[in-house]
Amino acid sequence: MKSNKITVILVIAVLVALFFALDLGRFLSLDYFKTQQAAIEAYRSSHPWMTAGLFFLIYVAVTGLSLPGAAIMTLVAGAIFGLLWGTIIVSFASTLGATLAFLAARFVLRDWVQSRFGGRLTAINSGIKKEGGFYLFTLRLIPIFPFFMINLAMGLTPIRLWTFFWVSQVGMLAGTLVYVNAGTQLAQIESLQGILSPGLLFSFVLLGIFPWVAKKIVAVVKARKVYAKWPKPTRFDRNLIVIGAGSAGLVTAYIAAAIKAKVTLIEKHKMGGDCLNTGCVPSKALIRSAKLLSHMQRSQEFGIRKTEADFDFADIMARVHRVIRDIEPHDSIERYTDLGVEVIKGCAKIASPWAVEVTTPEGTKTLTTRAIVIAAGARPFVPPIPGIDEIDCLTSDTVWSLRELPRRLIVLGGGPIGSELTQTFARLGSQVTQVEMAPRIMMREDPEVSEHVTQRFVDEGISVLTNHLAKQFVVENGEKILIAEHDGQDIRIPFDHVLVAVGRVANTTGYGLEELGIPTTQTRTIETNEYLQTLYPNIYAAGDVAGPYQFTHTAAHQAWYASVNALFSPFKAFKANYAVIPWATFVDPEVARVGLNEQEAKEKGIAYEVTVYGIDDLDRAIADGEAHGFVKVLTVPGKDRILGVTIVGEHAGDLLAEYVLAMRYGIGLNKILGTIHIYPTLAEANKFAAGVWKKAHAPEKLLAWLERFHTKRRG
Ligand SMILES: Cc1cc2nc3c(=O)[nH]c(=O)nc-3n(C[C@H](O)[C@H](O)[C@H](O)COP(=O)(O)OP(=O)(O)OC[C@H]3O[C@@H](n4cnc5c(N)ncnc54)[C@H](O)[C@@H]3O)c2cc1C
């Protein structure tokens, strides 16, 4: 480090050390001020300029050295100099002090920080270059970080000195005014009654509501900036346009119509989106047929010597499509039209924050709207593995058009969709190899969950290849082969069909987001705030396109927020609440979870206790021939408050509902234990898990005392 840098560090360190060693902070307290108020006032009357100058210098020193006391000094400025002069003095002194701290941080640390973390700071640096002034203005107006931290942190960024100076001066002005004003009232307090004076109370109310007002001001300034280049219609044809009629879009439109808004729902493909047409519904219908076959294969366990399944895969697929058709009316144009939604079959493109172009076979028209909800969903991700284009791979979009059962099927991916379809096709008779590059399938769940499911898969004849990285597809002599890398070796896996299920990507291109500059996240979903607003406060996103979850029930959950916020903001808006999100993977045994599991609790450093109840001990599970799996509950150490639950077993998804309710409404294990559960049901597992917890937390001392009590009573 250069010697002049060392000198600066030493000077700052000595001054700060002196401040604390001599306990100079005691002079920067309200108590001290009150004791000296009369003397200060007398001095100020005879030496007004000197008083102002001294105060100014002390203020600059305190803020420049990042010492505690600036807030108290601002109040005191009001008390000594009054509103106008107090504000002028503090405004300039604080800006000068902040700039000195900024310069010190920049001089001493910036080069080191940028050279050490430059790569990781690229996004921040370019953001600061582009928007630094506004960002600083926001921080100054809404003090979510301490004043000194902003000065020091900004010094490490590429923001220009002059920008920092004037933005700080302007940004802090409103806050300074409010504080100095409160200080003017402090000067008047002579007695206890003075504390309750209306003037002082009003000043403190101002202090309290200031951050809220500032937030609103920032929101308005921000909004003006993003909307600047878009002409706003004088009136709108509709209150809301919803793009996409999947789970998120349907619920959004439903809610809007129910509360009497004029809403248009635009769908370019099929009503019901993925869930109805290519997701939850067909997969669960196919799983049902496969489960029936698995039960028939296990018939001897149930005392039935022999069963024979004579079936054609095409008939099973016909049933899958019948199920879709049976459910279709729930999501149909007719139903939604009856509910009061205008439904348009066509392709939507956002033309401006208030206009959507719809292209139908009849042509293109532009609709104006006060708000837009984007619910455009996601699609299967097909990784760019060499040779993948030559082998006509299946995805969850296309697998439903199969009419012949694949003989040898590779399923690429060990997540929920890949695992559900792996077991289903194996049960239907395909020879299935599941290929996963991670060390285990269902990586989001705890290791014993993956082990349990993997063991069942292996028992059912599935080849589960974990730690296998798909490298290339080749066709040799008409035979399709996947080359996967495992432990540095190339493994060749011949197959007839491959189903790619390695994740889903949000649909974020081709319908106006690029033109409007609506940003996406690192996971390629649309970036939204906690109200589900995009960069444009009147454009919202919900469902798979917004993430972070990709489930039908979370899409519907977000849809409520998107719809209500879109229709009532800025008067009232709700933050999307993700506190208790459940989900299930419909493999057999089912895996269902809500809240934390052990691996997440460890990652997040959250203290927990684990209680496990084995479902192999449950009467109903034994009677049903499904005596396997477990209920695993994480609780706050020493308390019955539930942090998360994982259930593995028959109907785990249904069983979990009790815990979801408990977590949502803060019901602990003691109350679950005290609730009657019907005998014999699988739901008793929930109560028994609570019982295991209770036993582990038995009041040992009290029980020992009771034992003595009963012994005594026996005489
Ligand atoms: C195989 C499989 C099984 C699944 N199983 C389950 C399960 O058991 N439980 C569960 O909770 N979830 C499950 N999911 C996930 C669930 O299907 C999705 O989370 C859910 O469908 C997301 O709904 P969405 O409204 O966000 O998107 P989508 O349902 O994808 O709807 C988006 C709609 O927007 C339309 N659209 C897109 N762009 C435009 C445009 N420019 N103009 C007009 N329309 C447009 C699309 O055509 C589509 O209909 C499963 C998914 C798959 C693939």
The ligand as an SDF file (V2000), in Angstrom:
LIG
                    3D

 53 58  0  0  0  0  0  0  0  0999 V2000
  -45.3620  -32.6650  -16.8820 C   0  0  0  0  0  0  0  0  0  0  0  0
  -45.7420  -31.6290  -15.9040 C   0  0  0  0  0  0  0  0  0  0  0  0
  -46.3630  -31.9510  -14.7410 C   0  0  0  0  0  0  0  0  0  0  0  0
  -46.7280  -30.9800  -13.8360 C   0  0  0  0  0  0  0  0  0  0  0  0
  -47.3450  -31.3390  -12.6840 N   0  0  0  0  0  0  0  0  0  0  0  0
  -47.7040  -30.4140  -11.7910 C   0  0  0  0  0  0  0  0  0  0  0  0
  -48.3850  -30.7830  -10.6150 C   0  0  0  0  0  0  0  0  0  0  0  0
  -48.6620  -31.9480  -10.3870 O   0  0  0  0  0  0  0  0  0  0  0  0
  -48.7420  -29.8140   -9.7370 N   0  0  0  0  0  0  0  0  0  0  0  0
  -48.4410  -28.5050   -9.9700 C   0  0  0  0  0  0  0  0  0  0  0  0
  -48.7830  -27.6650   -9.1450 O   0  0  0  0  0  0  0  0  0  0  0  0
  -47.7940  -28.1200  -11.0830 N   0  0  0  0  0  0  0  0  0  0  0  0
  -47.4180  -29.0440  -12.0000 C   0  0  0  0  0  0  0  0  0  0  0  0
  -46.7840  -28.6590  -13.1440 N   0  0  0  0  0  0  0  0  0  0  0  0
  -46.4660  -27.2320  -13.3370 C   0  0  0  0  0  0  0  0  0  0  0  0
  -47.6820  -26.4570  -13.8330 C   0  0  0  0  0  0  0  0  0  0  0  0
  -48.1780  -27.0510  -14.9930 O   0  0  0  0  0  0  0  0  0  0  0  0
  -47.2790  -25.0120  -14.1120 C   0  0  0  0  0  0  0  0  0  0  0  0
  -46.6560  -24.4740  -12.9800 O   0  0  0  0  0  0  0  0  0  0  0  0
  -48.4890  -24.1500  -14.4420 C   0  0  0  0  0  0  0  0  0  0  0  0
  -49.1370  -24.6520  -15.5600 O   0  0  0  0  0  0  0  0  0  0  0  0
  -48.0380  -22.7100  -14.7070 C   0  0  0  0  0  0  0  0  0  0  0  0
  -49.1370  -21.9540  -15.1050 O   0  0  0  0  0  0  0  0  0  0  0  0
  -48.9220  -20.5670  -15.8620 P   0  0  0  0  0  0  0  0  0  0  0  0
  -50.2530  -19.9470  -15.9930 O   0  0  0  0  0  0  0  0  0  0  0  0
  -47.8460  -19.7840  -15.2320 O   0  0  0  0  0  0  0  0  0  0  0  0
  -48.3470  -20.9450  -17.3080 O   0  0  0  0  0  0  0  0  0  0  0  0
  -48.9760  -21.8320  -18.4660 P   0  0  0  0  0  0  0  0  0  0  0  0
  -49.8830  -22.8520  -17.9570 O   0  0  0  0  0  0  0  0  0  0  0  0
  -47.8010  -22.2830  -19.2690 O   0  0  0  0  0  0  0  0  0  0  0  0
  -49.8350  -20.8110  -19.3080 O   0  0  0  0  0  0  0  0  0  0  0  0
  -49.2410  -19.8200  -20.1030 C   0  0  0  0  0  0  0  0  0  0  0  0
  -50.1520  -19.5670  -21.2790 C   0  0  0  0  0  0  0  0  0  0  0  0
  -49.7650  -18.3630  -21.9150 O   0  0  0  0  0  0  0  0  0  0  0  0
  -49.9690  -18.4970  -23.3110 C   0  0  0  0  0  0  0  0  0  0  0  0
  -49.1610  -17.4650  -23.9700 N   0  0  0  0  0  0  0  0  0  0  0  0
  -47.8200  -17.3160  -23.9450 C   0  0  0  0  0  0  0  0  0  0  0  0
  -47.4650  -16.2570  -24.6550 N   0  0  0  0  0  0  0  0  0  0  0  0
  -48.5950  -15.7080  -25.1580 C   0  0  0  0  0  0  0  0  0  0  0  0
  -48.8590  -14.5880  -25.9810 C   0  0  0  0  0  0  0  0  0  0  0  0
  -47.8960  -13.8070  -26.4310 N   0  0  0  0  0  0  0  0  0  0  0  0
  -50.1460  -14.3380  -26.3090 N   0  0  0  0  0  0  0  0  0  0  0  0
  -51.1490  -15.1100  -25.8420 C   0  0  0  0  0  0  0  0  0  0  0  0
  -50.9520  -16.1880  -25.0800 N   0  0  0  0  0  0  0  0  0  0  0  0
  -49.6820  -16.4760  -24.7250 C   0  0  0  0  0  0  0  0  0  0  0  0
  -49.5060  -19.9360  -23.5690 C   0  0  0  0  0  0  0  0  0  0  0  0
  -50.0480  -20.4200  -24.7740 O   0  0  0  0  0  0  0  0  0  0  0  0
  -50.0540  -20.6620  -22.3440 C   0  0  0  0  0  0  0  0  0  0  0  0
  -51.3270  -21.1990  -22.5770 O   0  0  0  0  0  0  0  0  0  0  0  0
  -46.4370  -29.6200  -14.0960 C   0  0  0  0  0  0  0  0  0  0  0  0
  -45.8000  -29.2580  -15.2890 C   0  0  0  0  0  0  0  0  0  0  0  0
  -45.4590  -30.2390  -16.1800 C   0  0  0  0  0  0  0  0  0  0  0  0
  -44.7940  -29.8340  -17.4510 C   0  0  0  0  0  0  0  0  0  0  0  0
  1  2  1  0
  2  3  1  0
  2 52  2  0
  3  4  2  0
  4  5  1  0
  4 50  1  0
  5  6  2  0
  6  7  1  0
  6 13  1  0
  7  8  2  0
  7  9  1  0
  9 10  1  0
 10 11  2  0
 10 12  1  0
 12 13  2  0
 13 14  1  0
 14 15  1  0
 14 50  1  0
 15 16  1  0
 16 17  1  0
 16 18  1  0
 18 19  1  0
 18 20  1  0
 20 21  1  0
 20 22  1  0
 22 23  1  0
 23 24  1  0
 24 25  2  0
 24 26  1  0
 24 27  1  0
 27 28  1  0
 28 29  2  0
 28 30  1  0
 28 31  1  0
 31 32  1  0
 32 33  1  0
 33 34  1  0
 33 48  1  0
 34 35  1  0
 35 36  1  0
 35 46  1  0
 36 37  1  0
 36 45  1  0
 37 38  2  0
 38 39  1  0
 39 40  1  0
 39 45  2  0
 40 41  1  0
 40 42  2  0
 42 43  1  0
 43 44  2  0
 44 45  1  0
 46 47  1  0
 46 48  1  0
 48 49  1  0
 50 51  2  0
 51 52  1  0
 52 53  1  0
M  END
$$$$
